[in-house]
Amino acid sequence: MALDRLKSTWENLGRVDPRWAVLTDPERRHGGWDTDEFLATAAGPIQRVRDLAEAAGLSLGDRALDFGCGAGRLSNGLAAHVDTVVGVDIAQSMVDEAVRINRFPDRVSFTAYDGQRLPFDDESFDSVVSLISIQHSPPAVQLACLVELHRVTKPGGVLVLQMPARPNKPSELTHDAMRAHIEPLGAPRSVGAGQSIAVHAKVTNTSSTLWPAGQLIRLGNHWLRDGEPVRWNDGRTDIPHDLAPGSSVEMQVPVAAPDEPGHYVLELDLVQEAVSWFAEAGGASVRLPVEVVASAPAPAPVAAPVETPAPTEPAQGRDDGGMEMFGVDPALVRLLFAHCGSDVVAAAPDDMAGSEWESYTYVIRRGVTL
């Protein structure tokens, strides 16, 4: 399911606005990136890749793989440093755009893959590069990607991989500030199993504290069955601006229905990432009964919300065109590659995942033996 959702999201982005999906400058949406300007933005990141590799005594070699190539921006940039570049992506629509704007068709090629096994022989690349790509894959997919990238790298070769680690912790709201009224404006009584929909809601700040934008305050959702969570981390949408006490904003959150048909409850709540869900801090969530059916139904009337106080004991708990972000613990990165007989020789902090995330570019020397 996670892999299908990832592929569907990026196929859609590739059909609608592929360059913006790679570089999400809000002023470049809807085809605003000029081709030459878009491709030129690769020079700086690729030079940094080369510098990091050389500082570790490693070389990009003659043949490089650009994993998660998207529209081919970094692949074209790599062509200035290596003889042959292959770009691979999970979305055929992205690959189609990369082929269309390829500046080096004699040395740079592109292919799509199924998100599982890469279509390359073992040890077939001198180097592997992946920037602002792995971060969008769910955790299980991330681990499979890393193992596959290791497999296709030659012994003694280098992998340069950027991945965020965790969200930067925001300035914490107090529990008293985590008070909201959520009014659903559109939620179906039934939805197809595995179907993705957008649920609209009006969110009102009922606390006496300003909610500042940029502090990871988001509308999110859970799926419950028989009172137990079956999917806790689903959609997220940031509040679009500061929200003063008593002020409201209309928002929508992308949700993906469970895969198994049945009677469920869709719970809407606010969350401050890395701090707490509002309901867990003593606020109230909204719960909507939803029937998950075997096939996508026609739209049905909106379900009546039931405002429900959350548990009394506090506990812990980005959507941009449908793109999601997932961190990888640096310790896990080191352990995984050590297990494969390779070394993480550098972990350089970067800002590629945005100001909200702690992120690193890893330089990995592929071991001689498995």
Secondary structure by P-SEA (a helix, b strand, c coil): caaaaaaaaaaaaaacccccccccccccccccccaaaaaacaaaaaaaaaaaaaaaccccccbbbbcccccaaaaaaacccccbbbbbcccaaaaaaaaaacccccccccccccccccccccccccbbbbccccccccaaaaaaaaaaaaaaccccbbbbbbbbccccccccccccccbbbbbbccccccccccbbbbbbbbbbccccccccccccccccbbbbccccccccccccccccccccccbbbbbbbbbbccccccbbbbbbbcccccccccccccbbbbbbbbbbccccccccccccccccccccccccccccccbbbbbbcaaaaaaaaaaacccccccccccccccccbbbbbbbbbcccc
